[in-house]
Amino acid sequence: MELPLETVALFALKLAYETEGSSPILRDDLVMADYEREVFALLVRKGDIAAIQAKLDACLGLAMNALGGNDKPMGRELGRLSLDVQSARTLEQLNAPLLTLRDYLKDIL
């Protein structure tokens, strides 16, 4: 589960911070320090779904702003998928919406 969490964070931060003509954001960039796989692995081991959701929410909020907010079609879809992630109460419930969110972010990059 840690890899999809890191990937969602990476894709969201790419949407927020990457600009055309600049260097791409990579997993080892400083902007990813709080969203590395090891950070998520620790939270998963602890079963701290609230902390995982908070970290994802921070990244997705930045991506939402980059997409123009809920007023834009892509922003509305990101918001809907984000709600599915936030409504999960267990790690098992988080898995399916997380993968859907990851695939959506990958498609719009």
Backbone as a ProteinNet text record, in pm:
[ID]
protein_1_A
[PRIMARY]
MELPLETVALFALKLAYETEGSSPILRDDLVMADYEREVFALLVRKGDIAAIQAKLDACLGLAMNALGGNDKPMGRELGRLSLDVQSARTLEQLNAPLLTLRDYLKDIL
[TERTIARY]
80.9	0	86	208.6	293	325.4	349.5	383.4	268.4	143.7	35.3	17.8	39.2	29.9	135.4	258.8	366.2	339.1	286	259.2	150.2	44.3	-61.4	-3	78.2	140.9	229.9	309.7	399.4	320.6	217.7	138.9	68.9	17.7	-49.2	49.2	168.1	268	321.3	326.3	364	262.4	134.6	31.2	46.5	79	86.2	211.6	324.5	452.1	529.6	505.2	582.2	532.4	625.8	591.1	660.4	600.3	656.1	795.1	887.7	1024.1	1112.9	1055.9	1136.6	1169.8	1258.1	1293	1172.2	1151.4	1037.8	1061.7	953.9	961.8	977.6	1074.1	1102.9	1081.2	1079.9	1055.3	1159.4	1281.5	1386.3	1399.4	1308.8	1310.5	1269.8	1316.6	1284.9	1135.9	1061.6	917.6	848.2	913.6	856	898.4	975.6	1031.9	925.2	812	706.3	615.8	640.8	551.6	626.7	743.2	822.2	755.1	788.2	731.9	755.2	873.2	903.8	812.8	779.5	688.4	551.5	503.3	374.7	381.4	495.1	509.9	494.4	553.3	540.6	394.7	325.9	185.9	98.2	129.9	54	76.8	202.5	232	158.5	148	76.2	-75	-119.1	-262.4	-325.3	-245.6	-290.8	-355.8	-477.3	-546.3	-573.2	-598.4	-623.9	-501.1	-383	-259.9	-235.4	-261.8	-246.8	-340.8	-465.9	-563.4	-526.3	-472.3	-431.2	-317.2	-220.6	-109.2	-160.2	-247.4	-303.2	-385.4	-462	-546.1	-462.3	-347.4	-259.3	-212.1	-169.4	-122.5	-236.5	-349.3	-462	-520.5	-510.4	-553.8	-470.5	-340.9	-253.2	-287.1	-311.2	-347.2	-481.1	-575.2	-705.7	-691.6	-608.9	-584.1	-523.1	-430.6	-366.1	-466.3	-569.1	-671.2	-782.2	-778.5	-879	-994.1	-980.9	-1082.9	-1202.4	-1304.2	-1425.9	-1508.9	-1473.2	-1548.6	-1514.1	-1405.6	-1360.2	-1389.7	-1416.9	-1450.8	-1345.3	-1218.9	-1115	-1105.5	-1126.8	-1126.3	-1243	-1359.5	-1476	-1451.1	-1393.1	-1365.1	-1259.7	-1157.4	-1056	-1120.2	-1209.5	-1279.3	-1363.5	-1431.4	-1513.9	-1426.6	-1316.5	-1226.2	-1158.6	-1129.8	-1070.4	-1166.2	-1294.7	-1394.3	-1401.4	-1387.6	-1387.4	-1270.6	-1154.7	-1037.2	-1060.6	-1115.7	-1137.7	-1246.3	-1335.6	-1443.2	-1401	-1284.6	-1236.3	-1209.3	-1249	-1228.5	-1122.1	-1082.6	-977.7	-881	-764.8	-667.8	-722.3	-799.1	-856.9	-956.3	-1035.2	-1131.1	-1062	-941.9	-867.1	-808.6	-780.3	-705.7	-771.7	-896.4	-961.5	-973.3	-1023.6	-1030.9	-892.6	-793	-656.7	-605.1	-627.9	-582.8	-657.3	-785.7	-863	-809.3	-780.1	-724.7	-588.6	-504.6	-372.7	-386.2	-475.5	-493.9	-547.8	-638.2	-690.6	-580.3	-501.9	-392.3	-291.5	-263	-170.2	-225.2	-355.6	-417.8	-414.7	-427.6	-433.4	-296	-194.4	-59.2	-22.1
-119.3	0	126.8	116.3	235.4	295.7	210.9	260.7	341.5	292.1	376.2	507.6	506	630.4	729.6	683.2	770.7	819.2	731.5	767.4	873.6	859.8	961.7	1096.1	1095.5	1220	1279	1194.4	1242.2	1303.8	1235.2	1287	1417.5	1426.3	1548.8	1665.3	1640.1	1746.8	1784.2	1689.6	1721.7	1819.6	1792.1	1882.8	2022.1	2026.3	2154.3	2233.6	2166.6	2239.2	2230.2	2129.4	2119.1	2220.4	2284.5	2376.3	2331.2	2365.2	2326.3	2386.6	2304.3	2350.5	2339.7	2304.3	2290	2143	2119.1	1981.6	1912.3	1786	1714.8	1686	1679.2	1640.9	1489.6	1445.4	1302.8	1260.5	1131.8	1080	1126.4	1155.4	1194.9	1346.5	1423.8	1569.2	1607.9	1723.1	1771.3	1788.2	1824.9	1844.9	1714.5	1601.8	1470.9	1421.3	1498.3	1451.9	1398.9	1467	1422.9	1316.5	1279.6	1187.7	1067.3	1037.6	923.8	793.1	690.1	558.2	514.6	546.2	506.4	575.7	700.8	775.1	707.6	675.8	608	467.4	398.6	263.9	266.9	366.6	380.2	401.8	487.9	515.3	392.5	316.7	194.9	92.5	76.4	-18	19.8	150	197.5	188.2	173.6	172.2	309.5	413.8	551.3	607.4	564.6	606.3	756	815.6	960.5	1039.3	998.7	1067	1046.4	926.8	899.7	989.8	995.9	1079.4	1226.8	1271.6	1411.4	1443.7	1353	1374.4	1379.2	1284.7	1284.6	1409.9	1451.5	1570.1	1695.2	1705.8	1821.6	1824.7	1711.3	1704.5	1728.5	1665.6	1676.6	1817.5	1887.8	2027.1	2113.3	2088.6	2160.7	2126.3	1997.2	1955.1	2016.3	2022.1	2080.1	2225.9	2301	2440.7	2449.4	2359.7	2359.3	2328.8	2251.7	2217.1	2320.7	2421.8	2527	2509.9	2417.1	2398.4	2317.3	2315.3	2238.7	2295.7	2415	2477	2417.7	2344.8	2286	2136.5	2078.2	1935.2	1843.3	1866.5	1780	1799.4	1920.3	1947.6	1880.7	1883.6	1816	1666.4	1606.7	1463.1	1432.6	1515.7	1496.6	1508.2	1602.5	1618.7	1497.4	1442.8	1323.7	1205.7	1187	1075.7	1097.2	1221.3	1252.7	1219.8	1247	1213.8	1063.4	986.1	840.4	795.9	858	825.7	868.6	987.2	1039.2	962.7	898.2	825.6	686.7	639.9	508.5	512.1	408	400.2	297.5	213.2	114.6	116	57.4	49.3	-33.4	-136.6	-219.7	-139.3	-55.4	29	136.7	172.1	277.7	230.4	103	51.4	80.7	41.9	59.3	206.5	296.7	437.4	499.4	451.7	502	467.3	344.3	301.9	377	401.4	479.3	621.7	680.7	815.7	820.6	722.7	715.7	710.4	626.3	612.8	741	809.9	936	1041.1	1054.1	1152.5	1119.6	993.2	951.7	991.1	970.4	1002.1	1152	1236.4	1380.1	1447	1374.4	1431.9	1438.5
0	0	0	50.1	60.5	-76.5	-175.3	-308.4	-369.5	-367.6	-420.5	-344.8	-213.5	-136.5	-183.2	-197.4	-243.1	-385.4	-468.3	-607.2	-616.9	-539.2	-538.2	-495.2	-390.6	-344.6	-454.1	-517.2	-623.5	-738.8	-785.4	-897.2	-859.8	-737.6	-693.4	-688	-636.2	-627.8	-765.3	-856.9	-994.8	-1054.8	-1032.9	-1083.2	-1023.5	-896.2	-826.1	-859.8	-873.7	-879.3	-1009.8	-1090.7	-1214.6	-1316.2	-1379.6	-1487	-1613.5	-1723.2	-1851.6	-1867.7	-1910.6	-1931.1	-1808.3	-1694.3	-1573.4	-1550.7	-1456.5	-1422.6	-1360.9	-1394.2	-1334.6	-1186.3	-1112.1	-970.8	-965.3	-888.2	-873.9	-729.6	-706.2	-571.6	-470.5	-514.4	-419.7	-404.1	-462.6	-446.5	-304.8	-259.8	-125.4	-102.1	-204.1	-189	-148.4	-173.1	-139.8	-1.8	72.5	200.1	296.9	307	399.1	338.5	213.8	142.5	86.6	141.7	95.8	136.6	64	90.4	234.8	290.2	428	528.8	501.8	589.9	588.4	468.9	458.4	518.3	501.2	557.3	708.7	771.9	917	957.2	885.7	916.2	892	787	758.9	869.5	911.6	1020.4	1149.1	1173.6	1292.8	1275	1150.8	1122.3	1137	1120.5	1142	1015.1	990.5	868.7	867.3	982.9	988.6	942.5	984	941.7	792.4	743.7	600.2	521.2	563.7	494.1	501	612.5	625.9	529.1	518.2	425	281.2	246.5	111.4	85.9	183.9	169.1	141.2	207.2	183.9	38.8	-11.9	-151.3	-249.8	-222.3	-314	-314.6	-205	-202.2	-296.4	-298.6	-391.3	-536.4	-560.9	-696.3	-737.5	-643.5	-673.2	-715.4	-645.5	-683.1	-821.9	-852.3	-984	-1094.9	-1062.9	-1162.8	-1173	-1089.1	-1095.7	-998.5	-905.8	-802.8	-849.6	-764.9	-793.5	-907.4	-953.9	-1063.1	-1198.6	-1204.9	-1331	-1330.8	-1447.1	-1452.7	-1389.6	-1418.6	-1361	-1210.1	-1164.2	-1021.4	-950.5	-1013.6	-954.5	-941.7	-1044.8	-1039.3	-933.3	-924.5	-820.6	-682.2	-666.3	-538.9	-504.1	-602.2	-579.3	-538	-608.9	-576.6	-441	-407.9	-278.3	-164.8	-185.6	-83.8	-59.6	-167.1	-151.3	-64.5	-82.7	-1.6	143.1	162.9	297.7	373.3	302	370.3	417.2	376.5	421.3	571.3	640.7	785.2	824.1	727.8	752.5	634.8	655.2	546.2	430.4	461.4	356.3	272.1	337.5	266.4	185	222.2	153.3	21	9.2	-104.8	-240	-259.5	-389.7	-430.9	-344	-386	-409.5	-336.8	-354.7	-493.6	-536.1	-669	-779.2	-759	-856.6	-865.2	-750.6	-746.6	-814.4	-786.3	-849.8	-1001.8	-1051.5	-1195.1	-1257.5	-1187.4	-1236.6	-1247.5	-1144.1	-1146.4	-1255.9	-1273.4	-1379.6	-1516.2	-1536.7	-1664.7	-1695.7	-1595.2	-1624.1	-1626.2	-1585.2	-1595.2	-1737.2
[MASK]
+++++++++++++++++++++++++++++++++++++++++++++++++++++++++++++++++++++++++++++++++++++++++++++++++++++++++++++

